Amino acid sequence: MKQAIAGVAPTDTEVEIMTIWPSISMYGLARFHGQLYENKAGFGPIFTFGNAIALATIPAALGLYFFRAIFGPRYRLSNRRVVIQKSLSGADGAYVDLDRFDDITVSVRPGQGWYKAGDLIFTMAGAETFRLSSVQRPEPFRQTCLKAMQGFVGVKKALGAGA
């Protein structure tokens, strides 16, 4: 009797693990707004300059959000690679294989902090090999990428050793 095991796929099949969409902080205007929103000058925690600017720029933020949803990329992690997909066509763009990096660092550019976003920088022996811009809540996605990389590299080594 054969039964599928959740999370296990044949080695010749690419299976999606996770897909995420970047924050609107991928756009310079949104990062500029994010820097303004972080301004805490004012009266108490609610009536601040940053909150007033946030209220005034809601239409611009909504425009960026819908533009990103229609024309922006999405990031897909599979059991073989990390891919930047084009939104309209769903076609694969730039990618990095899971055995082409050994570490991932998070870099938060000015203005991204308000959106709780950051850039994921994939490195191999200290040299940058790939970058994902403005990942929302980057630490959980970073950890998932590292776990997928460890699994992929471990299976590749086991198959190479004749297991």
C-alpha positions in Angstrom: 0.0 0.0 0.0 1.4 3.4 -1.0 0.5 6.5 0.9 1.6 10.1 0.4 3.6 11.7 3.2 2.9 15.4 3.7 5.9 17.6 2.7 7.7 14.9 0.7 8.0 15.0 -3.1 9.9 13.0 -5.6 13.4 14.3 -6.2 12.7 15.1 -9.9 9.7 17.3 -9.1 9.7 21.0 -8.2 7.2 21.7 -5.5 6.1 25.1 -4.2 6.8 25.6 -0.5 5.7 29.2 0.0 4.8 32.3 -2.0 5.0 35.9 -0.7 4.4 39.3 -2.1 6.8 42.2 -1.3 5.8 45.2 0.6 5.0 48.5 -1.1 8.2 49.7 0.4 9.9 48.3 -2.7 9.0 51.7 -4.3 11.0 54.8 -3.4 7.9 56.9 -2.8 6.7 54.4 -0.2 10.1 54.3 1.6 10.0 58.2 1.6 6.6 58.0 3.2 7.8 55.4 5.7 10.5 57.8 6.8 7.9 60.5 7.4 5.5 58.1 9.2 8.2 57.3 11.7 8.3 60.9 12.9 7.0 60.8 16.5 6.9 64.6 17.1 3.5 65.7 18.4 1.2 65.3 21.3 1.2 61.8 22.8 1.4 58.5 21.0 -1.6 59.2 18.7 -1.4 62.9 17.6 2.0 62.8 15.9 3.3 64.3 12.7 3.9 60.8 11.3 0.3 59.8 11.9 -1.0 63.0 10.2 1.2 62.3 7.2 0.0 58.7 7.1 -3.6 59.8 7.1 -2.9 62.4 4.3 -1.1 59.9 2.1 -3.7 57.1 2.2 -4.7 57.6 -1.5 -1.1 57.4 -2.6 -0.4 54.3 -0.5 -3.6 52.6 -1.9 -2.4 53.4 -5.4 1.0 51.9 -4.8 -0.7 48.8 -3.2 -2.9 48.1 -6.2 -0.1 48.9 -8.7 2.1 46.4 -6.8 -0.7 43.8 -6.7 -1.2 44.0 -10.5 2.2 44.7 -11.9 4.6 43.9 -9.1 6.6 40.7 -8.6 6.0 37.9 -6.1 8.6 35.7 -4.5 8.2 31.9 -4.6 10.2 29.4 -2.6 10.2 25.8 -3.9 12.1 22.7 -2.9 14.8 23.6 -5.5 15.1 27.4 -5.7 13.9 30.9 -4.8 12.3 32.6 -7.7 11.1 36.2 -8.5 7.9 35.7 -10.5 6.3 38.3 -12.7 2.8 39.1 -11.5 0.8 39.4 -14.7 2.2 36.4 -16.6 3.4 34.3 -13.6 6.5 33.6 -15.6 9.7 32.9 -13.7 12.3 35.7 -13.7 15.6 35.8 -11.7 16.2 32.9 -9.3 18.8 31.3 -7.1 19.1 27.5 -6.6 19.0 26.4 -3.0 22.6 25.2 -3.2 23.9 28.6 -4.4 23.9 30.3 -1.0 25.0 29.5 2.5 23.6 32.4 4.4 20.8 35.0 4.3 21.0 38.4 5.9 18.3 41.0 6.4 19.0 44.6 5.5 16.4 47.2 6.4 16.7 50.4 4.3 15.5 53.7 5.6 11.7 53.8 5.4 11.2 50.0 5.3 11.1 49.7 9.1 7.7 51.3 9.3 6.3 48.7 6.9 8.1 45.9 8.9 10.0 45.0 5.7 13.5 44.4 4.7 15.7 43.1 1.9 16.9 39.5 2.0 20.5 39.2 0.8 21.6 35.6 -0.2 25.3 35.1 0.1 27.8 32.3 -0.7 31.1 32.5 1.1 30.4 36.2 1.9 29.6 37.2 -1.7 26.1 38.3 -2.6 24.4 35.9 -5.0 20.8 37.1 -4.9 18.5 39.7 -3.4 14.8 39.9 -2.6 13.7 43.5 -2.1 11.2 44.6 0.5 10.1 41.2 1.9 7.3 41.7 4.5 8.3 40.3 7.9 11.6 39.0 6.4 12.7 36.9 9.4 10.2 34.1 9.0 10.7 33.9 5.3 14.5 33.9 5.9 14.2 30.9 8.3 12.0 29.0 5.8 14.5 29.6 3.0 17.4 28.4 5.2 15.5 25.2 6.3 14.6 24.5 2.6 18.3 25.0 1.7 19.5 22.6 4.4 17.1 20.0 3.3 18.0 20.3 -0.4 21.7 20.3 0.3 21.3 17.3 2.7 19.4 15.2 0.1 21.9 16.2 -2.6 24.8 15.0 -0.5 23.0 11.8 0.4 22.3 11.0 -3.2 25.9 11.9 -4.1 27.1 9.5 -1.5 25.1 6.7 -3.0 22.4 6.5 -0.3 
